[in-house]
């Protein structure tokens, strides 16, 4: 049997979690996130999928 490696005495610091695991700053990514948030906000207040699609200028399948 192999001896187990010694554990470091100091706990390793974890990086702070960000709001999104994906990188930000890219204009297409920001626009996509904004549309996604708008879509969900409209659905949350009671708009139908068809109504949301008309308002955002997308197809029903996108919603």
C-alpha positions, 0 to 999 in steps of 0.5 A, spaced: 500 500 500 502 507 498 502 512 504 497 517 503 500 524 501 500 529 507 494 534 507 497 541 507 495 545 513 493 551 510 486 551 507 486 553 500 482 560 499 476 559 494 475 564 488 469 568 489 463 566 485 461 570 480 454 572 477 455 568 471 460 562 470 461 565 463 465 571 461 462 577 460 463 583 456 462 581 449 456 585 446 453 579 443 453 575 450 450 581 453 445 582 448 443 575 449 442 575 456 438 582 456 433 579 451 433 572 455 431 577 462 426 581 458 423 574 455 422 571 462 420 578 465 414 578 460 412 571 461 412 572 469 407 578 469 403 574 465 404 575 457 403 569 453 408 566 449 405 569 442 405 576 445 412 576 448 414 573 441 411 579 437 413 584 442 421 582 441 420 581 434 422 573 435 419 567 433 414 563 437 419 557 437 425 562 440 420 563 446 
